[in-house]
């Protein structure tokens, strides 16, 4: 006598729910990680762009381009997007800028470096390229609450411009 062994090879509802739950958890972790990396990349990009713009202003002042002292204006706007721009000194809202850049939406100036609703001008002396004082611009990565990560760009009285102690001795 032969007995047919036709077993059930399907999945139970509990097994399906467990697999679905694991899939959702993995998807949330991956999505959160990608958003965090993108935000960090935007913060790093803004920091490097500000460093490049400060060096550009310094070189334009050294070269005497247009007969001006050149600088970078940082605006921590209370009513609109915060921005920074390259300008021939002195800066005014009606002056011509050589470049104007907005901070990414998830990046802001720390109020310790550029007061909320205020501004800061970094100007370099013609020929020598020396700044009048040492200044640090601190950028913060935000996510709707308190700042999560901060990066800084510094120019010291010797005229060196660097970010987060990176290669200070070589600049």
SEKE-604577 format. One record per atom (N, C-alpha, C): x, y, z; residue in three letters. Coordinates in steps of 0.05 Angstrom, whole numbers, plus 5000, padded with zeros to 4 digits. Last residue first. Layout:
N
XYZALA...
//
This chain:
171
598464985105UNK597165205090UNK598665465094UNK600564575135UNK601364595107UNK600164825091UNK598364615185UNK601264665182UNK602064695153UNK592964475177UNK593664755184UNK596664805179UNK590064015158UNK592564095145UNK593364385152UNK584364195190UNK585364025168UNK587864155156UNK581664455229UNK584464385235UNK585664205212UNK576764605201UNK576964395221UNK579764285225UNK579864935147UNK577364835159UNK577964605177UNK583165565134UNK583065275137UNK580365195149UNK587466065113UNK584665985114UNK584565675115UNK591966565135UNK591466285128UNK588466225131UNK592967065154UNK591767045127UNK591166765119UNK594567145205UNK596667115185UNK595667095157UNK589767145233UNK590967405227UNK593367385208UNK585766625201UNK587166745223UNK588567005214UNK579666355187UNK581866515176UNK583166645199UNK576065745186UNK577465955201UNK579466105183UNK570265395188UNK572165505170UNK573465735185UNK567364795217UNK568165075218UNK570265145197UNK561464425232UNK563964445218UNK564764745218UNK557364005272UNK558364275265UNK561064255251UNK551263655279UNK554063655272UNK554963935265UNK546163785299UNK547263515303UNK550363515299UNK542464295332UNK544564215313UNK545663945320UNK535664135350UNK538264245355UNK540364145335UNK531164045295UNK531664085324UNK534364215328UNK531363995241UNK528864085253UNK529164135283UNK536563835235UNK534463655226UNK531863735239UNK542864125214UNK540464115230UNK538463925218UNK549564265220UNK547664095206UNK545164065224UNK552764905220UNK551464685235UNK549564535217UNK558865245214UNK556465145201UNK555364915217UNK562365805235UNK561465535242UNK558865475228UNK567866165220UNK565066125211UNK564365845218UNK572266555255UNK571466285249UNK568466285242UNK577467025246UNK574666965246UNK574166675241UNK582167525263UNK581667245260UNK578667195263UNK582568145225UNK582367985249UNK581867695243UNK583668335174UNK583968515197UNK583868375224UNK587867915132UNK585267995144UNK585668185168UNK592268045079UNK591867985107UNK589068085116UNK593868165028UNK591867955031UNK591367885060UNK597468555010UNK598368355030UNK596368115033UNK594068784966UNK596868724964UNK597768504984UNK588568975009UNK589868964982UNK592868914986UNK585968545060UNK587468785052UNK588668755024UNK579568245059UNK582468215059UNK583768475048UNK573968145101UNK575268295080UNK578268265082UNK567967885116UNK570867815118UNK572267945095UNK562368085150UNK563968125126UNK566868045133UNK556167835172UNK559067855178UNK560467895152UNK549667955200UNK551467895179UNK554367935188UNK543367735230UNK545667905226UNK547367825203UNK539667355242UNK538667615232UNK540867815227UNK543967085289UNK541467055275UNK540267325267UNK550967225278UNK548567245294UNK546067205277UNK555766785264UNK554266985250UNK551567005264UNK557866495309UNK559666605289UNK558266815271UNK553866355343UNK556366455356UNK558266575335UNK550066135313UNK549666415321UNK552066525335UNK552265775257UNK552065785286UNK551866075294UNK548465755198UNK550665875212UNK550165835242UNK545965125173UNK545665395182UNK548265495195UNK542864645131UNK545364755142UNK544865045150UNK538664465102UNK539164335127UNK541764425140UNK538664765054UNK536464805074UNK536964675101UNK545265045040UNK543164835037UNK541064865059UNK546065755030UNK546665515046UNK544465305040UNK547166044967UNK545365984989UNK546465745004UNK551566524940UNK550966234944UNK549166204969UNK554166934890UNK552366924912UNK551366634915UNK559367304862UNK558167044866UNK556467044891UNK560767814860UNK562067644840UNK560967364842UNK555868324867UNK557368104878UNK558467944855UNK555069014870UNK555268784852UNK556968574866UNK550869304920UNK553369274906UNK553269024889UNK546269354950UNK546069434922UNK548669394906UNK547769215000UNK545769044987UNK545369114958UNK554969255002UNK552269375007UNK550269194992UNK561669235023UNK559269095016UNK556869265021UNK566969644994UNK565369555016UNK562869425006UNK569969064964UNK569369224988UNK568769514980UNK566868614921UNK568968814924UNK568169004946UNK564967944944UNK564368224936UNK566868394937UNK561567334948UNK564167464943UNK563567744933UNK556867104998UNK557667194971UNK560267344971UNK551866695028UNK554566825029UNK555266895000UNK545666615064UNK547366605041UNK550066725047UNK539266365086UNK541966475092UNK543766435068UNK532766535062UNK534966345063UNK537666495070UNK529166985106UNK529566835082UNK531866645084UNK529067235155UNK526667225140UNK526867065114UNK533967255179UNK531667175196UNK529167135180UNK540167045152UNK537667185149UNK535467065167UNK546167155156UNK544466965171UNK541667075173UNK550967245109UNK548367355118UNK546767125130UNK557367435096UNK555767215106UNK553167335118UNK561567625044UNK559467715061UNK557767465069UNK568367675033UNK566067495032UNK564067595052UNK572368134993UNK571467995017UNK569267805011UNK577668564970UNK575568364965UNK574868224991UNK579269224954UNK579669004973UNK577268824969UNK580369414885UNK578769384909UNK580069194929UNK582169454834UNK582969664852UNK581469644879UNK581069014802UNK579169234802UNK579869464820UNK585368644841UNK583368624820UNK581268854823UNK589968574871UNK588968844867UNK586868854845UNK592068094886UNK592468174859UNK591468454852UNK590068084938UNK592968084934UNK593568184906UNK584568054927UNK585668284941UNK588668304937UNK584367554901UNK583467794887UNK584568044900UNK585967224944UNK587667244920UNK586867494903UNK581567304979UNK584267374988UNK586067404963UNK577367094949UNK577367374957UNK580167464965UNK579166554946UNK578866714922UNK578867014928UNK578866405000UNK581566414986UNK581466574961UNK573366445006UNK575166615022UNK577866635009UNK571766044970UNK570966324965UNK572666514981UNK573865584994UNK574765664967UNK574065954962UNK570865585041UNK573765605042UNK574865695016UNK565665525020UNK566365765035UNK569365805036UNK566265014998UNK565665244980UNK566365504994UNK567164705043UNK569264725023UNK568764965004UNK562064775068UNK564564845082UNK566864885062UNK558564555030UNK558364845038UNK560964935051UNK560464025031UNK560564175007UNK560464475013UNK559163865083UNK561963865074UNK562364035049UNK553563905080UNK555064065100UNK558064085091UNK552463525041UNK551763805036UNK553263995055UNK554263065068UNK555563145043UNK554963435036UNK550563045109UNK553363085115UNK554963175091UNK545962935078UNK546163185094UNK549063245101UNK547362435057UNK546862665039UNK547062925054UNK547662135104UNK550062175088UNK549662405069UNK542262165121UNK544362265138UNK546962315122UNK539761895079UNK539062175084UNK541262305101UNK542061385086UNK542461535061UNK541861825064UNK540061235137UNK542961255132UNK543561425107UNK534661215126UNK535661405146UNK538661455142UNK534460785090UNK533561055082UNK534661265100UNK536360365122UNK537760435098UNK537060725090UNK532260345162UNK535060385169UNK536760485145UNK527760235130UNK527860485146UNK530760545153UNK529159725109UNK528659955091UNK528860225106UNK529259415156UNK531759455140UNK531459695122UNK523859455171UNK525959555189UNK528559605174UNK521359205128UNK520759485134UNK522959605151UNK523358685132UNK523858835108UNK523459135113UNK521258525181UNK524158545178UNK524858715154UNK515758525167UNK516758705188UNK519858735186UNK515658115128UNK514858395121UNK515958595141UNK517057675159UNK518857755137UNK518158045129UNK512657675194UNK515357695205UNK517257795183UNK508357585159UNK508557825174UNK511357875185UNK509657065140UNK509557285122UNK509757555136UNK509156775188UNK511756785174UNK511857025154UNK503756845198UNK505756945217UNK508456965204UNK501256575157UNK500956865159UNK503056985178UNK505656075130UNK503556165148UNK503456465148UNK506655845064UNK507555995087UNK505156065104UNK506555155038UNK506055445037UNK507155585062UNK506554615034UNK509054745031UNK508755055029UNK503654085064UNK503154365058UNK505954505057UNK504653435033UNK504853625055UNK504253915045UNK502752865014UNK502353135003UNK502353325026UNK504452285007UNK505152485028UNK505052755015UNK500851705000UNK501651954987UNK502152165009UNK502651055009UNK501451285022UNK502551545008UNK501250444983UNK502750684981UNK501150914994UNK501649775000UNK500050005000UNK501850255000UNK
//
